[in-house]
Amino acid sequence: MDPTIVSRNAQPYVARRESITMTEFARVADHLPGMFAGLARRGVPIAGPPFFRYRVIDMAAEMVIEAGIPVTGPVEVEGPEFFDTLPAGRYATVTHVGHPDELMGVTARLLDWAQAQGLRWDMTPTPTGEVWAARLEVLLTDPHVQPDMHKWETALLFKLAD
């Protein structure tokens, strides 16, 4: 694992948000194909790979997670989708090649690395969980192109406090 710190510009995106437990994560991922199809049908340019944005994290209860697709600018949305912008700033990042089940361990190592560097997250603890400015899992591998989940590439990007 070789984490780095990168600066990112603000990034517009379209997403759907769900409150789930960890066992219901697939429900969030299931939104991506329909969102891609809807954006393509309307001719909306895609600006990067899809991602999951963890908004509120309470591993013992419910979490608020978004399935998002970066776009080039403001977009009119349909149904339960919404338009928003990821914040600009510094992000700690690491890329992992392997099964998505391994991401919990990779996340733990990234959190440990950041703590050892004296870095602080752009996150606020609340009674209902940790509220993150931006904690992303970016899906760099298309499952239709690479069906072997052990070869999937995922980038973790967690926003640092200013």
DSSP file (Angstrom, degrees, kcal/mol; ACC not computed):
  #  RESIDUE AA STRUCTURE BP1 BP2  ACC     N-H-->O    O-->H-N    N-H-->O    O-->H-N    TCO  KAPPA ALPHA  PHI   PSI    X-CA   Y-CA   Z-CA
    1    1 A M              0   0    0      0, 0.0    95,-0.1     0, 0.0    93,-0.0   0.000 360.0 360.0 360.0 128.8    0.0    0.0    0.0
    2    2 A D        -     0   0    0     93,-0.3    93,-0.2     2,-0.0    91,-0.0  -0.692 360.0-167.9-130.0  78.5    1.4    3.3   -1.1
    3    3 A P        -     0   0    0      0, 0.0     2,-0.3     0, 0.0    91,-0.2  -0.286   7.7-179.0 -67.7 152.2   -0.9    6.2    0.0
    4    4 A T  E     -A   93   0A   0     89,-2.4    89,-3.0    87,-0.0     2,-0.5  -0.884  26.9-118.2-138.6 171.9   -0.4    9.7   -1.3
    5    5 A I  E     -A   92   0A   0     -2,-0.3     2,-0.3    87,-0.2    87,-0.2  -0.975  33.8-179.1-115.6 129.0   -2.0   13.1   -0.9
    6    6 A V  E     -A   91   0A   0     85,-2.7    85,-3.0    -2,-0.5     2,-0.5  -0.902  24.8-129.3-125.2 153.9   -3.6   14.7   -3.9
    7    7 A S  E     -A   90   0A   0     -2,-0.3     2,-0.4    83,-0.2    83,-0.2  -0.887  28.4-168.3-100.6 134.6   -5.3   18.0   -4.6
    8    8 A R  E     -A   89   0A   0     81,-2.8    81,-2.4    -2,-0.5     2,-0.1  -0.953  16.4-132.0-124.8 142.5   -8.7   17.8   -6.3
    9    9 A N        -     0   0    0     -2,-0.4    77,-0.1    79,-0.2     2,-0.0  -0.424  49.2 -78.0 -77.2 163.6  -10.9   20.4   -7.9
   10   10 A A        -     0   0    0     -2,-0.1    -1,-0.1    78,-0.1    78,-0.1  -0.384  51.4-152.2 -58.9 143.1  -14.6   20.5   -7.0
   11   11 A Q  E     -B   86   0A   0     75,-1.5    75,-3.2    -3,-0.1    61,-0.1  -0.950   4.4-142.4-129.6 112.5  -16.4   17.7   -9.0
   12   12 A P  E     +B   85   0A   0      0, 0.0    59,-1.9     0, 0.0     2,-0.3  -0.386  31.9 169.2 -65.6 149.3  -20.0   17.9  -10.1
   13   13 A Y  E     -BC  84  70A   0     71,-2.7    71,-2.4    57,-0.3     2,-0.4  -0.989  34.0-131.9-156.8 162.6  -21.9   14.6   -9.9
   14   14 A V  E     +BC  83  69A   0     55,-2.2    55,-2.5    -2,-0.3     2,-0.3  -0.946  40.1 159.9-115.2 140.0  -25.3   12.9  -10.1
   15   15 A A  E     -BC  82  68A   0     67,-2.4    67,-2.1    -2,-0.4     2,-0.4  -0.940  38.0-133.0-151.5 169.9  -26.2   10.4   -7.4
   16   16 A R  E     - C   0  67A   0     51,-1.6    51,-2.4    -2,-0.3     2,-0.4  -0.985  27.0-146.6-126.0 142.5  -28.7    8.4   -5.5
   17   17 A R  E     - C   0  66A   0     63,-0.4     2,-0.3    -2,-0.4    49,-0.2  -0.876  16.1-179.5-114.9 141.3  -28.6    8.2   -1.7
   18   18 A E  E     - C   0  65A   0     47,-2.7    47,-2.6    -2,-0.4     2,-0.6  -0.987  25.5-140.2-135.9 146.1  -29.5    5.3    0.6
   19   19 A S  E     + C   0  64A   0     -2,-0.3     2,-0.3    45,-0.2    45,-0.2  -0.954  47.7 152.7-100.6 119.3  -29.6    4.7    4.3
   20   20 A I  E     - C   0  63A   0     43,-2.8    43,-3.5    -2,-0.6     2,-0.3  -0.857  46.1-118.9-140.2 168.2  -28.4    1.1    4.7
   21   21 A T    >   -     0   0    0     -2,-0.3     3,-1.9    41,-0.2    41,-0.1  -0.680  47.8 -99.0 -98.5 167.1  -26.7   -1.4    6.9
   22   22 A M  G >  S+     0   0    0     39,-0.4     3,-1.3    37,-0.3     4,-0.2   0.816 123.3  60.3 -57.6 -31.2  -23.5   -3.1    5.7
   23   23 A T  G 3  S+     0   0    0      1,-0.2    -1,-0.3     2,-0.1     3,-0.3   0.644 102.1  54.0 -72.8 -12.5  -25.5   -6.1    4.6
   24   24 A E  G X> S+     0   0    0     -3,-1.9     3,-1.5     1,-0.2     4,-0.6   0.204  70.5 114.7-103.6  14.7  -27.5   -4.0    2.2
   25   25 A F  H X>  +     0   0    0     -3,-1.3     4,-1.5     1,-0.3     3,-1.3   0.834  66.4  65.1 -58.4 -36.2  -24.6   -2.5    0.3
   26   26 A A  H 3> S+     0   0    0      1,-0.3     4,-2.1    -3,-0.3    -1,-0.3   0.817  91.0  66.3 -57.9 -30.4  -25.6   -4.1   -3.0
   27   27 A R  H <4 S+     0   0    0     -3,-1.5     4,-0.3     1,-0.2    -1,-0.3   0.867 102.5  46.7 -59.6 -36.4  -28.8   -2.1   -3.0
   28   28 A V  H X< S+     0   0    0     -3,-1.3     3,-1.6    -4,-0.6     4,-0.4   0.931 111.1  50.7 -70.9 -45.9  -26.7    1.1   -3.5
   29   29 A A  H >< S+     0   0    0     -4,-1.5     3,-1.4     1,-0.3    -2,-0.2   0.818  97.9  68.7 -62.2 -31.4  -24.5   -0.4   -6.2
   30   30 A D  T 3X S+     0   0    0     -4,-2.1     4,-0.5     1,-0.3    -1,-0.3   0.667  89.1  65.8 -63.7 -16.2  -27.6   -1.5   -8.1
   31   31 A H  H <> S+     0   0    0     -3,-1.6     4,-2.0    -4,-0.3    -1,-0.3   0.765  83.1  76.6 -75.6 -25.5  -28.5    2.1   -8.8
   32   32 A L  H <> S+     0   0    0     -3,-1.4     4,-2.7    -4,-0.4     5,-0.2   0.900  89.3  50.9 -60.5 -48.3  -25.4    2.7  -11.1
   33   33 A P  H  > S+     0   0    0      0, 0.0     4,-2.5     0, 0.0    -1,-0.2   0.920 113.4  45.9 -58.0 -43.1  -26.5    0.9  -14.3
   34   34 A G  H  X S+     0   0    0     -4,-0.5     4,-2.4     2,-0.2    -2,-0.2   0.874 112.4  50.8 -66.0 -36.6  -29.8    2.8  -14.4
   35   35 A M  H  X S+     0   0    0     -4,-2.0     4,-2.5     2,-0.2     5,-0.2   0.927 110.9  48.5 -66.7 -44.2  -28.1    6.1  -13.6
   36   36 A F  H  X S+     0   0    0     -4,-2.7     4,-2.7     1,-0.2     5,-0.2   0.937 112.7  48.7 -58.4 -47.2  -25.6    5.6  -16.5
   37   37 A A  H  X S+     0   0    0     -4,-2.5     4,-2.6    -5,-0.2    -2,-0.2   0.911 111.7  49.1 -61.1 -43.6  -28.4    4.6  -18.9
   38   38 A G  H  X S+     0   0    0     -4,-2.4     4,-1.3     2,-0.2    -1,-0.2   0.899 112.9  46.4 -64.1 -41.4  -30.5    7.7  -17.9
   39   39 A L  H  <>S+     0   0    0     -4,-2.5     5,-2.8     2,-0.2     4,-0.4   0.910 113.8  48.6 -67.0 -41.7  -27.5   10.1  -18.3
   40   40 A A  H ><5S+     0   0    0     -4,-2.7     3,-1.4     1,-0.2    -2,-0.2   0.908 107.4  55.3 -63.8 -42.3  -26.6    8.5  -21.7
   41   41 A R  H 3<5S+     0   0    0     -4,-2.6    -1,-0.2     1,-0.3    -2,-0.2   0.834 112.1  44.2 -59.4 -33.5  -30.2    8.7  -22.9
   42   42 A R  T 3<5S-     0   0    0     -4,-1.3    -1,-0.3    -5,-0.2    -2,-0.2   0.422 115.2-116.3 -92.8   0.8  -30.1   12.5  -22.2
   43   43 A G  T < 5 +     0   0    0     -3,-1.4    -3,-0.2    -4,-0.4    -2,-0.1   0.768  55.3 162.8  72.8  26.2  -26.7   13.0  -23.7
   44   44 A V      < -     0   0    0     -5,-2.8    -1,-0.2    -6,-0.1     2,-0.2  -0.682  39.0-123.7 -81.8 123.3  -25.0   14.0  -20.4
   45   45 A P        -     0   0    0      0, 0.0    27,-1.0     0, 0.0     2,-0.4  -0.463  18.4-135.8 -68.2 133.9  -21.2   13.7  -20.7
   46   46 A I  B     -J   71   0B   0     -2,-0.2    25,-0.3    25,-0.2   -33,-0.0  -0.747  12.9-164.2 -88.2 135.5  -19.6   11.5  -18.0
   47   47 A A        -     0   0    0     23,-2.4    24,-0.2    -2,-0.4    -1,-0.1   0.337  60.4 -26.8-106.5   5.6  -16.5   13.0  -16.4
   48   48 A G  S    S-     0   0    0     22,-0.6    -1,-0.2     0, 0.0     0, 0.0  -0.974  86.0 -42.5 167.7-177.7  -15.0    9.9  -14.7
   49   49 A P        -     0   0    0      0, 0.0    91,-0.1     0, 0.0    -2,-0.1  -0.313  63.8 -97.5 -73.2 156.4  -15.6    6.6  -13.1
   50   50 A P        -     0   0    0      0, 0.0    89,-2.5     0, 0.0     2,-0.3  -0.203  44.6-171.6 -67.2 164.0  -18.5    5.9  -10.7
   51   51 A F  E     -ED  68 138A   0     17,-2.4    17,-3.0    87,-0.2     2,-0.5  -0.960  26.3-125.1-149.9 165.1  -18.0    6.0   -7.0
   52   52 A F  E     -ED  67 137A   0     85,-2.3    85,-2.2    -2,-0.3     2,-0.6  -0.981  24.0-157.6-112.2 130.8  -19.6    5.4   -3.6
   53   53 A R  E     -ED  66 136A   0     13,-2.4    13,-2.5    -2,-0.5     2,-0.9  -0.947   6.1-150.1-112.5 116.4  -19.6    8.3   -1.3
   54   54 A Y  E     +E   65   0A   0     81,-2.9    81,-0.3    -2,-0.6    11,-0.2  -0.771  23.1 170.1 -85.5 108.4  -19.9    7.5    2.4
   55   55 A R  E     +     0   0A   0      9,-2.6    77,-2.6    -2,-0.9     2,-0.4   0.922  69.1  16.2 -86.8 -50.3  -21.7   10.5    3.9
   56   56 A V  E    S-EF  64 131A   0      8,-1.4     8,-2.2    75,-0.2     2,-0.6  -0.994  72.5-162.3-128.8 126.5  -22.5    9.2    7.4
   57   57 A I  E     + F   0 130A   0     73,-2.3    73,-2.4    -2,-0.4     2,-0.3  -0.938  26.4 151.2-117.9 119.0  -20.8    6.1    8.8
   58   58 A D    >   -     0   0    0     -2,-0.6     3,-1.7    71,-0.2    -2,-0.0  -0.796  21.7-168.7-138.5  94.3  -22.0    4.1   11.8
   59   59 A M  T 3  S+     0   0    0     -2,-0.3   -37,-0.3     1,-0.3     4,-0.1   0.742  85.9  52.2 -60.7 -24.5  -20.8    0.6   11.2
   60   60 A A  T 3  S+     0   0    0      2,-0.1    -1,-0.3   -39,-0.1     2,-0.1   0.646 125.7   9.4 -86.3 -14.8  -23.0   -0.8   14.0
   61   61 A A  S <  S-     0   0    0     -3,-1.7   -39,-0.4     1,-0.2     2,-0.2  -0.143 112.1 -23.7-132.6-133.2  -26.2    0.8   12.7
   62   62 A E        -     0   0    0    -41,-0.1     2,-0.3    -2,-0.1   -41,-0.2  -0.601  48.8-160.5 -91.8 151.5  -27.2    2.5    9.5
   63   63 A M  E     -C   20   0A   0    -43,-3.5   -43,-2.8    -2,-0.2     2,-0.6  -0.906  16.9-131.9-122.1 154.2  -24.9    4.4    7.1
   64   64 A V  E     +CE  19  56A   0     -8,-2.2    -9,-2.6    -2,-0.3    -8,-1.4  -0.947  36.0 172.5-107.6 117.6  -25.8    7.0    4.5
   65   65 A I  E     -CE  18  54A   0    -47,-2.6   -47,-2.7    -2,-0.6     2,-0.4  -0.956  19.1-152.7-129.9 143.2  -24.1    6.1    1.2
   66   66 A E  E     -CE  17  53A   0    -13,-2.5   -13,-2.4    -2,-0.4     2,-0.6  -0.915  10.0-147.0-113.2 142.0  -24.4    7.6   -2.3
   67   67 A A  E     -CE  16  52A   0    -51,-2.4   -51,-1.6    -2,-0.4     2,-0.3  -0.956  37.5-176.1 -99.1 117.7  -23.8    5.9   -5.7
   68   68 A G  E     -CE  15  51A   0    -17,-3.0   -17,-2.4    -2,-0.6   -53,-0.2  -0.848  28.8-161.7-125.5 154.8  -22.4    8.7   -7.8
   69   69 A I  E     -C   14   0A   0    -55,-2.5   -55,-2.2    -2,-0.3     2,-0.1  -0.986  28.1-125.4-131.6 120.5  -21.3    9.4  -11.4
   70   70 A P  E     -C   13   0A   0      0, 0.0   -23,-2.4     0, 0.0   -22,-0.6  -0.396  31.6-174.3 -65.1 139.8  -19.1   12.4  -12.1
   71   71 A V  B     -J   46   0B   0    -59,-1.9   -25,-0.2   -25,-0.3     4,-0.1  -0.826  34.2-114.5-129.5 169.6  -20.5   14.8  -14.8
   72   72 A T  S    S-     0   0    0    -27,-1.0   -26,-0.1    -2,-0.3   -59,-0.1   0.650  84.9 -26.6 -84.3 -14.5  -19.1   17.9  -16.5
   73   73 A G  S    S-     0   0    0    -28,-0.2    -1,-0.1   -62,-0.1   -62,-0.0  -0.961  98.6 -21.8-175.1-172.2  -21.5   20.4  -15.1
   74   74 A P        -     0   0    0      0, 0.0     2,-0.4     0, 0.0    -2,-0.1  -0.178  58.7-167.8 -54.5 141.6  -25.0   21.0  -13.7
   75   75 A V        -     0   0    0    -62,-0.1     2,-0.3    -4,-0.1     8,-0.1  -0.991  24.3-123.9-135.6 137.2  -27.5   18.3  -14.7
   76   76 A E        -     0   0    0     -2,-0.4     2,-0.2     6,-0.1     6,-0.1  -0.666  39.3-145.8 -74.5 136.7  -31.3   18.1  -14.5
   77   77 A V        -     0   0    0     -2,-0.3     2,-0.4     4,-0.1     6,-0.1  -0.664   6.5-139.6-110.8 162.6  -32.1   15.0  -12.6
   78   78 A E    >   -     0   0    0     -2,-0.2     3,-2.2     4,-0.1   -40,-0.0  -0.908  57.7 -32.4-119.2 145.4  -34.9   12.4  -12.7
   79   79 A G  T 3  S-     0   0    0     -2,-0.4    -2,-0.1     1,-0.3     0, 0.0  -0.139 126.4  -6.3  54.7-130.7  -36.8   10.6   -9.9
   80   80 A P  T 3  S+     0   0    0      0, 0.0   -63,-0.4     0, 0.0    -1,-0.3   0.423 108.0 107.7 -82.8   3.5  -34.7   10.0   -6.8
   81   81 A E    <   -     0   0    0     -3,-2.2     2,-0.3   -65,-0.1   -65,-0.2  -0.379  49.0-168.6 -74.8 159.4  -31.5   11.2   -8.3
   82   82 A F  E     -B   15   0A   0    -67,-2.1   -67,-2.4    -2,-0.1     2,-0.4  -0.970  18.7-125.2-143.9 160.7  -29.9   14.5   -7.3
   83   83 A F  E     +B   14   0A   0     -2,-0.3     2,-0.3   -69,-0.2   -69,-0.2  -0.875  40.2 147.7-105.7 138.8  -27.1   16.8   -8.5
   84   84 A D  E     -B   13   0A   0    -71,-2.4   -71,-2.7    -2,-0.4     2,-0.4  -0.900  37.9-117.4-154.4-178.9  -24.3   17.8   -6.1
   85   85 A T  E     -B   12   0A   0     -2,-0.3   -75,-0.1   -73,-0.3     3,-0.1  -0.996  18.8-130.9-133.8 128.6  -20.6   18.7   -6.1
   86   86 A L  E     -B   11   0A   0    -75,-3.2   -75,-1.5    -2,-0.4    48,-0.1  -0.540  41.9-103.1 -70.7 142.5  -17.8   17.0   -4.3
   87   87 A P        -     0   0    0      0, 0.0     2,-0.1     0, 0.0    -1,-0.1  -0.376  27.6-122.7 -73.1 146.0  -15.6   19.5   -2.4
   88   88 A A        +     0   0    0     -2,-0.1     2,-0.3   -78,-0.1   -79,-0.2  -0.406  61.8  84.5 -73.0 159.2  -12.3   20.7   -3.6
   89   89 A G  E    S-A    8   0A   0    -81,-2.4   -81,-2.8    -2,-0.1     2,-0.4  -0.909  77.9 -33.3 144.5-167.4   -9.3   20.2   -1.4
   90   90 A R  E     -A    7   0A   0     70,-0.3    70,-3.2    -2,-0.3     2,-0.4  -0.723  52.1-171.1 -91.3 137.4   -6.6   17.8   -0.3
   91   91 A Y  E     -AG   6 159A   0    -85,-3.0   -85,-2.7    -2,-0.4     2,-0.5  -0.982  22.2-135.2-128.9 138.1   -7.4   14.0   -0.2
   92   92 A A  E     -AG   5 158A   0     66,-2.6    66,-2.6    -2,-0.4     2,-0.3  -0.803  39.5-178.9 -84.9 134.3   -5.5   11.1    1.1
   93   93 A T  E     +AG   4 157A   0    -89,-3.0   -89,-2.4    -2,-0.5     2,-0.3  -0.966  23.3 173.7-140.8 152.6   -5.7    8.3   -1.5
   94   94 A V  E     - G   0 156A   0     62,-1.6    62,-3.1    -2,-0.3     2,-0.4  -0.970  22.2-138.1-151.7 146.3   -4.6    4.8   -2.2
   95   95 A T  E     - G   0 155A   0     -2,-0.3     2,-0.4    60,-0.2   -93,-0.3  -0.916  18.0-164.1-109.9 135.2   -5.5    2.4   -5.0
   96   96 A H  E     - G   0 154A   0     58,-3.4    58,-2.9    -2,-0.4     2,-0.6  -0.958  10.5-160.2-121.2 133.9   -6.2   -1.2   -4.3
   97   97 A V  E     + G   0 153A   0     -2,-0.4     2,-0.3    56,-0.2    56,-0.2  -0.968  57.4  63.5-109.7 118.2   -6.3   -4.1   -6.8
   98   98 A G  S    S-     0   0    0     54,-2.9    53,-0.2    -2,-0.6    52,-0.1  -0.941  90.0 -27.7 156.9-176.8   -8.3   -7.0   -5.4
   99   99 A H    >   -     0   0    0     -2,-0.3     3,-2.2    51,-0.2     4,-0.2  -0.336  53.8-123.5 -64.7 140.3  -11.7   -8.2   -4.2
  100  100 A P  G >  S+     0   0    0      0, 0.0     3,-1.8     0, 0.0     4,-0.3   0.773 108.6  70.9 -57.2 -26.3  -14.0   -5.5   -2.8
  101  101 A D  G >  S+     0   0    0      1,-0.3     3,-0.5     2,-0.1     4,-0.3   0.733  91.1  61.0 -61.9 -20.0  -14.2   -7.5    0.4
  102  102 A E  G <> S+     0   0    0     -3,-2.2     4,-1.9     1,-0.2     3,-0.4   0.576  79.6  87.3 -81.4  -9.8  -10.6   -6.5    1.1
  103  103 A L  H <> S+     0   0    0     -3,-1.8     4,-2.9    -4,-0.2    -1,-0.2   0.786  78.5  61.7 -66.1 -27.8  -11.4   -2.7    1.1
  104  104 A M  H <> S+     0   0    0     -3,-0.5     4,-2.1    -4,-0.3    -1,-0.2   0.937 108.4  43.9 -61.8 -43.8  -12.3   -2.7    4.8
  105  105 A G  H  > S+     0   0    0     -3,-0.4     4,-2.1    -4,-0.3    -2,-0.2   0.893 113.6  50.1 -66.5 -40.2   -8.7   -3.7    5.6
  106  106 A V  H  X S+     0   0    0     -4,-1.9     4,-2.4     2,-0.2    -2,-0.2   0.906 110.0  51.5 -63.5 -41.9   -7.3   -1.3    3.1
  107  107 A T  H  X S+     0   0    0     -4,-2.9     4,-2.6     2,-0.2    -2,-0.2   0.918 108.2  51.4 -60.3 -44.4   -9.4    1.5    4.6
  108  108 A A  H  X S+     0   0    0     -4,-2.1     4,-2.3     1,-0.2    -1,-0.2   0.907 110.7  48.4 -60.4 -42.1   -8.1    0.6    8.1
  109  109 A R  H  X S+     0   0    0     -4,-2.1     4,-2.6     2,-0.2    -1,-0.2   0.881 111.0  50.7 -67.2 -37.1   -4.5    0.8    6.8
  110  110 A L  H  X S+     0   0    0     -4,-2.4     4,-2.5     2,-0.2    -2,-0.2   0.918 110.6  49.1 -65.9 -41.8   -5.2    4.2    5.1
  111  111 A L  H  X S+     0   0    0     -4,-2.6     4,-2.1     2,-0.2    -2,-0.2   0.912 112.8  47.7 -61.9 -42.7   -6.7    5.6    8.4
  112  112 A D  H  X S+     0   0    0     -4,-2.3     4,-2.4     2,-0.2    -2,-0.2   0.912 111.0  51.3 -63.6 -43.3   -3.7    4.3   10.3
  113  113 A W  H  X S+     0   0    0     -4,-2.6     4,-1.5     1,-0.2    -2,-0.2   0.934 110.3  48.6 -59.6 -47.5   -1.2    5.8    7.8
  114  114 A A  H  <>S+     0   0    0     -4,-2.5     5,-2.6     1,-0.2     4,-0.5   0.900 110.6  50.8 -61.7 -41.2   -3.0    9.2    8.0
  115  115 A Q  H ><5S+     0   0    0     -4,-2.1     3,-1.2     1,-0.2    -1,-0.2   0.911 108.3  52.1 -63.2 -41.4   -2.9    9.2   11.8
  116  116 A A  H 3<5S+     0   0    0     -4,-2.4    -1,-0.2     1,-0.3    -2,-0.2   0.790 109.0  51.4 -64.6 -27.3    0.9    8.4   11.7
  117  117 A Q  T 3<5S-     0   0    0     -4,-1.5    -1,-0.3    -3,-0.2    -2,-0.2   0.519 116.5-116.1 -84.5  -6.5    1.4   11.3    9.4
  118  118 A G  T < 5 +     0   0    0     -3,-1.2     2,-0.2    -4,-0.5    -3,-0.2   0.725  63.3 152.4  77.0  22.3   -0.5   13.6   11.8
  119  119 A L      < -     0   0    0     -5,-2.6     2,-0.4    -6,-0.2    -1,-0.2  -0.561  33.5-148.0 -86.4 149.4   -3.3   14.2    9.2
  120  120 A R        -     0   0    0     41,-0.2    41,-2.8    -2,-0.2     2,-0.2  -0.938  12.7-128.2-117.9 142.3   -6.9   15.1   10.1
  121  121 A W  B     -K  160   0C   0     -2,-0.4     2,-1.7    39,-0.3    39,-0.3  -0.503  22.0-116.5 -83.0 153.4  -10.0   14.1    8.2
  122  122 A D  S    S+     0   0    0     37,-2.4    11,-2.8    12,-0.2    12,-0.4  -0.654  77.7 121.2 -84.6  78.7  -12.7   16.5    7.1
  123  123 A M  E     -H  132   0A   0     -2,-1.7     9,-0.2     9,-0.2    -2,-0.1  -0.988  51.3-152.7-147.5 145.0  -15.1   14.6    9.3
  124  124 A T  E     -H  131   0A   0      7,-2.6     7,-3.0    -2,-0.3     2,-0.3  -0.985  17.7-134.9-124.9 122.2  -17.4   15.5   12.3
  125  125 A P  E     +H  130   0A   0      0, 0.0     5,-0.2     0, 0.0    -2,-0.0  -0.571  32.2 172.5 -71.9 137.0  -18.4   12.9   14.9
  126  126 A T  E >   -H  129   0A   0      3,-1.3     3,-1.6    -2,-0.3    -2,-0.0  -0.881  48.9-100.4-134.8 167.5  -22.1   13.0   15.7
  127  127 A P  T 3  S+     0   0    0      0, 0.0     3,-0.1     0, 0.0    -1,-0.0   0.755 124.0  49.4 -61.4 -22.9  -24.4   10.8   17.8
  128  128 A T  T 3  S-     0   0    0      1,-0.4     2,-0.2   -67,-0.0   -67,-0.1   0.373 127.3 -74.4 -98.9   5.8  -25.7    9.2   14.6
  129  129 A G  E <   - H   0 126A   0     -3,-1.6    -3,-1.3   -73,-0.1     2,-0.5  -0.718  67.6 -41.2 132.2 178.9  -22.2    8.5   13.2
  130  130 A E  E     -FH  57 125A   0    -73,-2.4   -73,-2.3    -2,-0.2     2,-0.7  -0.692  49.0-148.8 -82.1 126.6  -19.2   10.2   11.5
  131  131 A V  E     -FH  56 124A   0     -7,-3.0    -7,-2.6    -2,-0.5     2,-0.3  -0.881  17.4-161.6 -99.8 116.3  -20.3   12.8    9.0
  132  132 A W  E     - H   0 123A   0    -77,-2.6    -9,-0.2    -2,-0.7     3,-0.2  -0.770  23.7-148.1-101.6 139.9  -17.6   13.0    6.2
  133  133 A A  S    S-     0   0    0    -11,-2.8     2,-0.2    -2,-0.3    -1,-0.1   0.915  92.1 -12.7 -66.1 -44.3  -17.1   15.8    3.7
  134  134 A A        +     0   0    0    -12,-0.4    25,-3.1    25,-0.2     2,-0.4  -0.765  64.1 163.9-162.8 113.1  -16.0   13.3    1.1
  135  135 A R  E     - I   0 158A   0    -81,-0.3   -81,-2.9    -2,-0.2     2,-0.3  -0.929  28.4-175.8-130.6 106.6  -15.0    9.7    1.7
  136  136 A L  E     -DI  53 157A   0     21,-3.0    21,-2.0    -2,-0.4     2,-0.5  -0.795  33.5-163.7-116.4 144.7  -15.0    7.9   -1.7
  137  137 A E  E     -DI  52 156A   0    -85,-2.2   -85,-2.3    -2,-0.3     2,-0.5  -0.979  25.2-159.3-114.4 110.8  -14.6    4.5   -3.2
  138  138 A V  E     -DI  51 155A   0     17,-3.3    17,-2.3    -2,-0.5     2,-1.0  -0.827  11.3-138.5 -98.1 124.6  -13.9    5.1   -6.9
  139  139 A L  E     + I   0 154A   0    -89,-2.5    15,-0.2    -2,-0.5    -2,-0.0  -0.699  27.7 171.4 -87.6  99.7  -14.6    2.1   -9.1
  140  140 A L        +     0   0    0     13,-1.8     2,-0.5    -2,-1.0    14,-0.2   0.585  59.6  68.4 -87.2 -11.0  -11.8    2.0  -11.6
  141  141 A T  S    S-     0   0    0     12,-0.8    11,-0.1     5,-0.0     3,-0.0  -0.925  76.4-136.5-112.8 132.7  -12.7   -1.4  -13.1
  142  142 A D    >>  -     0   0    0     -2,-0.5     4,-2.5     1,-0.1     3,-1.3  -0.780  10.7-148.6 -84.2 117.7  -15.8   -2.0  -15.2
  143  143 A P  T 34 S+     0   0    0      0, 0.0    -1,-0.1     0, 0.0     6,-0.0   0.750  97.2  59.2 -60.0 -23.9  -17.3   -5.3  -14.0
  144  144 A H  T 34 S+     0   0    0      1,-0.2    -2,-0.0     2,-0.1    -3,-0.0   0.787 112.4  38.7 -74.2 -26.9  -18.6   -6.0  -17.5
  145  145 A V  T <4 S+     0   0    0     -3,-1.3    -1,-0.2     1,-0.3    -4,-0.0   0.837 129.8  29.2 -88.3 -38.7  -15.0   -5.8  -18.9
  146  146 A Q     <  +     0   0    0     -4,-2.5    -1,-0.3     1,-0.1     5,-0.1  -0.842  62.9 174.0-125.4  92.5  -13.3   -7.6  -15.9
  147  147 A P        +     0   0    0      0, 0.0     2,-1.0     0, 0.0    -1,-0.1   0.694  55.7  96.1 -73.6 -16.9  -15.7  -10.1  -14.3
  148  148 A D    >   -     0   0    0      1,-0.2     3,-2.2     3,-0.1     4,-0.2  -0.632  61.8-161.4 -77.2 104.6  -13.0  -11.5  -11.9
  149  149 A M  G >  S+     0   0    0     -2,-1.0     3,-1.2     1,-0.3   -51,-0.2   0.710  84.9  68.9 -61.7 -21.3  -13.5   -9.5   -8.7
  150  150 A H  G 3  S+     0   0    0      1,-0.2    -1,-0.3   -51,-0.1   -51,-0.2   0.591 101.0  48.9 -72.8  -9.3  -10.0  -10.3   -7.5
  151  151 A K  G <  S+     0   0    0     -3,-2.2    -1,-0.2   -53,-0.2    -2,-0.2   0.288  82.3 125.0-110.3   7.3   -8.6   -8.1  -10.3
  152  152 A W    <   -     0   0    0     -3,-1.2   -54,-2.9    -4,-0.2     2,-0.5  -0.433  51.2-143.9 -71.8 142.5  -10.8   -5.1   -9.7
  153  153 A E  E     +G   97   0A   0    -56,-0.2   -13,-1.8    -2,-0.1   -12,-0.8  -0.929  22.0 175.8-109.6 127.1   -9.1   -1.8   -9.1
  154  154 A T  E     -GI  96 139A   0    -58,-2.9   -58,-3.4    -2,-0.5     2,-0.5  -0.997  17.5-150.2-133.3 133.7  -10.6    0.7   -6.6
  155  155 A A  E     -GI  95 138A   0    -17,-2.3   -17,-3.3    -2,-0.4     2,-0.5  -0.885   7.7-151.4-102.5 134.3   -9.3    4.0   -5.4
  156  156 A L  E     -GI  94 137A   0    -62,-3.1   -62,-1.6    -2,-0.5     2,-0.4  -0.903  15.2-177.9 -99.5 131.9  -10.0    5.3   -1.9
  157  157 A L  E     -GI  93 136A   0    -21,-2.0   -21,-3.0    -2,-0.5     2,-0.5  -0.953   2.0-179.5-134.1 112.4  -10.1    9.1   -1.6
  158  158 A F  E     -GI  92 135A   0    -66,-2.6   -66,-2.6    -2,-0.4   -23,-0.2  -0.959  28.1-123.2-117.8 123.0  -10.7   10.6    1.8
  159  159 A K  E     -G   91   0A   0    -25,-3.1   -37,-2.4    -2,-0.5   -68,-0.3  -0.395  23.2-140.5 -69.0 135.5  -10.9   14.4    2.2
  160  160 A L  B     -K  121   0C   0    -70,-3.2   -70,-0.3   -39,-0.3   -39,-0.3  -0.632  25.9 -97.9 -91.8 152.3   -8.4   16.0    4.6
  161  161 A A              0   0    0    -41,-2.8   -41,-0.2    -2,-0.2   -39,-0.1  -0.383 360.0 360.0 -64.8 145.6   -9.3   18.9    6.9
  162  162 A D              0   0    0     -2,-0.1    -1,-0.1   -41,-0.1   -41,-0.0   0.477 360.0 360.0 -72.8 360.0   -8.2   22.3    5.6
